[in-house]
Amino acid sequence: MQKLEKLHSLHVIFLMINTITGVGLITFPHDVSQVGYGIWVMPLVYGIVIQLFLMLFFRLLKYYPNHTLLEINTLLLGKVAGNFINFMIVIYAILVIFRVIKFYVHLVTLLAFQSNPTFWIITALLFVTFSIVSKGNIISLAQYHILSFCLSIWIILFLITGLNKGDITHLLPLLNFTASDLMAAFPKGYFSFIGFEFILFFYPFIKNQERAFKHTSIALWGVVFTYCFITIASVIHYTDIELQHIQYPLVNFMQEVQLSFVVRLDNLFINLWLLLIVGTAATYIWIAKNALDQITRSEKNENTKVLSVLGVVFILLFLPGSSGEAIGKIANGVIYFNFVLVLFPLLLLVIRRVKS
């Protein structure tokens, strides 16, 4: 393992918050619109489920305070099986990066540019991401997340300006959806919360591990209540039918806000949101790089590994025709990869119990 840089509480909180909110905040109200006006309850549902996952994670991590999930895999499963799982984590990270960047590029070209400068947007995104991760320093990554959060997240406060134009009675009656509606919407909105598994990969770098569960939970519920605020604003402002047809409710909301000092608030929002997109991509590239370190049993040539991951992402983004569509469909199923990943610690706990 690389030299352990120690993360403080703020580092932990913002690493978690920014990794989760990289993309999902923009589409979440539309993704769970199937439950109707009750969508503002959905973040609480995800929060409870993910809190249970975090309890499972920390149950495993406390047995191995100086090891990441990547190292625990090889310790409990052996080199061959452990490295196979680690390689699958590399694939998972690449698919998340692919989907995050493809989503953002689509949004930018759809709303901000008349032409289609996809190549240059992707190249710039990957170059900036490389510059953040190239040092392989978790502290640098955490500092970037703190900075990007402070520069970008404040813009959602403009949602308050539109609340007086909506209908607050849309929030009633409470819980006006069925269990089948909830189960159907759950997978669609789950991608908006992907990123909480990052704690499995940086836990050994935390200075005060005894309070890491508390700080991680603070980050989770900070995200949950942010999502609640956004969904409440969306429900008040739009009808349930509109939410089902508006793919980017947050962006549409920004288009409706009229300010004397900003001509296009939605363009400002999209440009600032780029900071969070880069942070999310950098996080998963950092995971992929560390997985390759574990597979190769070497921390040398770190930049080569980062460039390799970015190169694969670049190629996937420009695959033509049916090949590109196939990768897109696989990436859209990344939540199922995540389900396997977050349940995997349970299997590791069982194996540890049997071995001991």
RACOR-V784624 format. One record per helix or strand. SS is the DSSP state (~ for helix, > for strand). FROM is the first residue (numbers start at 1). LEN is the number of residues. If there is no record, write none. Layout:
[[SS & FROM & LEN] [SS & FROM & LEN]]
//
This chain:
[[> & 7 & 1] [~ & 9 & 13] [~ & 24 & 8] [~ & 33 & 29] [~ & 69 & 9] [~ & 79 & 33] [~ & 118 & 16] [~ & 138 & 28] [~ & 168 & 4] [~ & 179 & 15] [~ & 196 & 10] [> & 206 & 1] [~ & 209 & 29] [~ & 240 & 6] [~ & 249 & 8] [> & 259 & 1] [> & 262 & 1] [~ & 265 & 32] [~ & 302 & 16] [~ & 321 & 12] [~ & 334 & 22]]
//
